[in-house]
Amino acid sequence: MNLLILNTAQINGTKATVTGRQLEHLKSVHQATDGACVRVGEVNGLVGTAIITQIDSQGALLDLQLDTPPPPPLPLTLVMALPRPKMLRRTLQSVTSMGVKTIYLINSARVEKSFWQTPFLSESALENELLLGLEQARDTLLPSIHLCKLFKPFVEDKLGEIIADSHALVAHPTGAVPCPVDIKKPTTLIVGPEGGFIPYEIDKLKEVGAEAVTIGARILRVETAVPALISRLFPS
């Protein structure tokens, strides 16, 4: 991990306690000892450093100095058809590390019903993947994730409000317009499942104001396409 992220239960004033996965990482990867300095952050709070005042097999005690804001978020809302569980985990980590803070997981005709039954959609499992993405990017601001299991009600009742005051783009292999580059304004990016949205779904998305765009004729996996699209829209 590039940042040790602490929740409020771990922090008491300028002190913190670390156990479990984080302790094991400090010991096995960082080979941390008493007096070592590590990068830390508080969930949804500041980033800084900490001195390890004590570390053993039971836990680590830290002396904190949190004084720096986290990186600014991308002005991007991601609407993504729910991918298969393993791909979902990798994609969530990637987009979180890139600065996406609002994510809608939606249904589509090509989303298998079993995907919605995965334990990876539990609140704790989703948060774990988001934290891994934040650790990678030295960020602390947890994204919000919304689960929308019905496509038509989502598009007709919610999407119009979501895309208001933003540039709405739906990525589609047969889109007639190339995806814009370095867009520099609030954007809603809509990405379909493996194989793309069916024509009915593309038409519904266009009805509420989404523009179909493409990054080429190649059919990419979701975990590849989403970071590629984000990097094109908001190059670092």
C-alpha positions as CSV (number, residue, x, y, z in Angstrom):
1,M,0.0,0.0,0.0
2,N,1.2,3.5,-0.8
3,L,-1.0,5.0,2.0
4,L,-2.1,3.5,5.3
5,I,-5.7,4.6,5.6
6,L,-7.2,4.8,9.1
7,N,-10.8,4.9,10.0
8,T,-12.2,7.0,12.9
9,A,-12.4,4.0,15.2
10,Q,-8.6,3.6,14.9
11,I,-7.8,7.2,15.8
12,N,-7.7,8.8,19.2
13,G,-6.6,12.4,18.9
14,T,-3.0,12.3,17.4
15,K,-2.7,8.6,18.2
16,A,-3.8,5.5,16.2
17,T,-3.8,1.8,16.5
18,V,-3.2,-0.6,13.6
19,T,-4.1,-4.4,13.5
20,G,-5.1,-7.1,11.0
21,R,-4.2,-6.7,7.3
22,Q,-2.6,-3.3,7.8
23,L,-0.4,-4.6,10.6
24,E,0.7,-7.5,8.5
25,H,1.5,-5.2,5.6
26,L,3.6,-3.0,7.8
27,K,5.6,-5.9,9.1
28,S,6.0,-8.1,6.0
29,V,6.2,-5.5,3.2
30,H,7.5,-2.3,4.9
31,Q,9.4,-4.3,7.5
32,A,8.5,-1.5,9.9
33,T,10.1,-1.2,13.3
34,D,9.8,1.2,16.2
35,G,10.5,4.7,15.1
36,A,9.7,4.2,11.4
37,C,7.8,6.9,9.5
38,V,4.9,5.9,7.2
39,R,2.5,7.7,5.0
40,V,-1.0,7.8,6.5
41,G,-4.5,9.3,5.9
42,E,-7.8,9.3,7.6
43,V,-10.9,8.1,5.6
44,N,-12.5,11.1,4.1
45,G,-9.9,13.3,5.8
46,L,-6.4,14.6,5.6
47,V,-3.2,12.9,4.5
48,G,0.1,13.0,6.4
49,T,2.7,10.9,8.1
50,A,3.0,8.8,11.3
51,I,5.8,7.6,13.5
52,I,5.5,4.0,14.7
53,T,6.0,4.2,18.4
54,Q,5.5,0.5,19.1
55,I,4.9,-2.5,16.8
56,D,4.6,-6.2,17.7
57,S,2.5,-9.2,16.7
58,Q,-0.6,-7.8,18.4
59,G,-0.6,-4.3,16.8
60,A,1.1,-1.1,16.0
61,L,0.8,2.3,17.8
62,L,1.2,5.4,15.7
63,D,1.9,9.1,16.4
64,L,0.0,11.0,13.7
65,Q,0.6,14.3,11.8
66,L,-2.3,14.8,9.3
67,D,-1.9,18.1,7.5
68,T,-2.4,17.7,3.7
69,P,-5.7,17.5,1.7
70,P,-6.1,14.5,-0.5
71,P,-5.8,14.8,-4.3
72,P,-8.7,16.6,-6.0
73,P,-11.4,14.3,-7.4
74,L,-12.2,13.9,-11.1
75,P,-15.3,15.8,-12.3
76,L,-16.6,12.5,-13.5
77,T,-19.6,10.3,-12.7
78,L,-19.3,6.7,-13.9
79,V,-22.4,4.7,-14.9
80,M,-21.3,1.2,-15.5
81,A,-23.3,-2.0,-16.4
82,L,-22.5,-4.5,-13.7
83,P,-19.5,-6.7,-14.8
84,R,-18.7,-10.2,-13.6
85,P,-17.5,-10.1,-10.0
86,K,-13.7,-10.5,-10.5
87,M,-13.8,-7.8,-13.2
88,L,-15.9,-5.6,-11.0
89,R,-13.3,-5.8,-8.2
90,R,-10.4,-4.9,-10.5
91,T,-12.3,-2.1,-12.2
92,L,-13.4,-0.5,-8.9
93,Q,-9.9,-0.4,-7.7
94,S,-8.7,1.2,-11.0
95,V,-11.3,3.9,-11.2
96,T,-11.0,4.7,-7.5
97,S,-7.2,5.2,-7.9
98,M,-7.9,7.5,-10.8
99,G,-10.1,9.8,-8.7
100,V,-13.7,8.8,-9.6
101,K,-16.0,9.6,-6.7
102,T,-19.5,8.7,-7.9
103,I,-20.3,5.3,-9.4
104,Y,-23.6,3.8,-10.5
105,L,-23.7,0.0,-11.2
106,I,-26.7,-0.7,-13.4
107,N,-28.4,-3.6,-15.1
108,S,-28.5,-4.3,-18.8
109,A,-29.8,-7.1,-21.0
110,R,-26.3,-8.6,-21.2
111,V,-25.7,-8.5,-17.5
112,E,-26.2,-12.1,-16.1
113,K,-28.7,-12.2,-13.3
114,S,-26.2,-14.2,-11.1
115,F,-23.9,-11.1,-11.1
116,W,-26.4,-9.4,-8.8
117,Q,-26.2,-12.2,-6.3
118,T,-22.4,-12.0,-5.7
119,P,-21.2,-11.4,-2.1
120,F,-18.8,-8.8,-3.6
121,L,-21.8,-6.4,-3.8
122,S,-22.1,-6.3,0.0
123,E,-21.3,-2.9,1.5
124,S,-18.2,-4.2,3.3
125,A,-16.9,-6.0,0.2
126,L,-17.3,-2.9,-2.0
127,E,-15.7,-0.7,0.6
128,N,-12.7,-3.0,0.7
129,E,-12.1,-2.6,-3.0
130,L,-12.4,1.1,-2.8
131,L,-9.9,1.3,0.0
132,L,-7.4,-0.7,-2.0
133,G,-7.8,1.9,-4.8
134,L,-7.4,4.7,-2.4
135,E,-4.3,3.2,-0.9
136,Q,-2.7,2.9,-4.4
137,A,-3.4,6.6,-5.2
138,R,-2.6,8.1,-1.8
139,D,-6.2,9.3,-1.6
140,T,-8.7,9.2,1.3
141,L,-12.1,10.2,-0.2
142,L,-14.3,7.2,-0.5
143,P,-16.4,7.1,-3.6
144,S,-20.2,6.6,-3.3
145,I,-21.6,3.5,-5.1
146,H,-25.3,3.1,-6.1
147,L,-26.8,-0.2,-7.2
148,C,-29.6,0.1,-9.8
149,K,-31.0,-3.3,-10.7
150,L,-33.6,-2.1,-13.3
151,F,-32.4,-0.5,-16.5
152,K,-35.5,1.3,-17.7
153,P,-36.5,2.9,-14.4
154,F,-33.0,4.0,-13.9
155,V,-32.7,5.7,-17.3
156,E,-36.2,7.2,-17.2
157,D,-36.3,8.3,-13.6
158,K,-32.7,9.0,-12.5
159,L,-30.3,9.4,-15.3
160,G,-31.7,12.8,-16.5
161,E,-30.9,14.3,-13.1
162,I,-27.5,12.6,-12.9
163,I,-26.3,14.0,-16.2
164,A,-27.8,17.5,-15.7
165,D,-25.0,20.1,-16.1
166,S,-22.6,17.5,-17.4
167,H,-21.4,16.2,-20.7
168,A,-23.1,12.7,-21.0
169,L,-21.2,10.1,-23.0
170,V,-22.1,6.5,-23.6
171,A,-19.1,4.4,-24.8
172,H,-20.2,2.1,-27.7
173,P,-18.1,0.3,-30.3
174,T,-20.3,1.5,-33.1
175,G,-20.5,5.1,-31.9
176,A,-20.1,7.5,-34.8
177,V,-18.2,10.2,-32.8
178,P,-14.7,9.7,-31.4
179,C,-14.5,10.0,-27.6
180,P,-13.3,13.6,-26.8
181,V,-9.9,14.2,-25.3
182,D,-9.0,16.3,-22.3
183,I,-12.6,17.4,-21.9
184,K,-12.1,19.8,-18.9
185,K,-15.7,19.9,-17.7
186,P,-18.0,17.8,-15.6
187,T,-18.8,14.5,-17.4
188,T,-21.0,11.5,-17.0
189,L,-19.4,8.4,-18.6
190,I,-21.8,5.4,-19.3
191,V,-20.2,2.1,-20.1
192,G,-22.0,-1.1,-21.1
193,P,-21.4,-4.8,-20.4
194,E,-19.2,-7.2,-22.3
195,G,-20.5,-6.9,-25.9
196,G,-22.0,-3.5,-25.3
197,F,-25.5,-2.2,-24.7
198,I,-28.2,-3.6,-27.0
199,P,-29.8,-1.2,-29.5
200,Y,-32.9,-0.6,-27.4
201,E,-30.7,0.5,-24.5
202,I,-28.5,2.8,-26.6
203,D,-31.7,4.4,-27.9
204,K,-33.0,5.0,-24.4
205,L,-29.7,6.5,-23.3
206,K,-29.7,8.8,-26.3
207,E,-33.3,9.9,-25.5
208,V,-32.2,11.4,-22.2
209,G,-29.2,13.2,-23.8
210,A,-26.2,10.8,-23.9
211,E,-24.0,10.9,-26.9
212,A,-22.6,7.6,-28.3
213,V,-18.8,7.8,-28.6
214,T,-16.1,5.3,-29.5
215,I,-12.3,4.8,-28.9
216,G,-12.0,2.5,-31.8
217,A,-13.3,-0.7,-33.4
218,R,-11.6,-3.1,-31.0
219,I,-13.9,-4.8,-28.4
220,L,-12.3,-4.3,-25.0
221,R,-12.9,-5.8,-21.7
222,V,-14.6,-3.5,-19.2
223,E,-11.6,-3.4,-16.9
224,T,-9.5,-2.2,-19.9
225,A,-12.1,0.1,-21.6
226,V,-13.0,2.1,-18.5
227,P,-9.5,3.2,-17.5
228,A,-8.7,3.9,-21.2
229,L,-11.8,6.1,-21.5
230,I,-11.1,8.0,-18.3
231,S,-7.5,8.6,-19.3
232,R,-8.6,10.0,-22.6
233,L,-11.2,12.3,-21.1
234,F,-9.0,13.4,-18.2
235,P,-5.3,12.9,-19.1
236,S,-3.0,13.5,-16.1
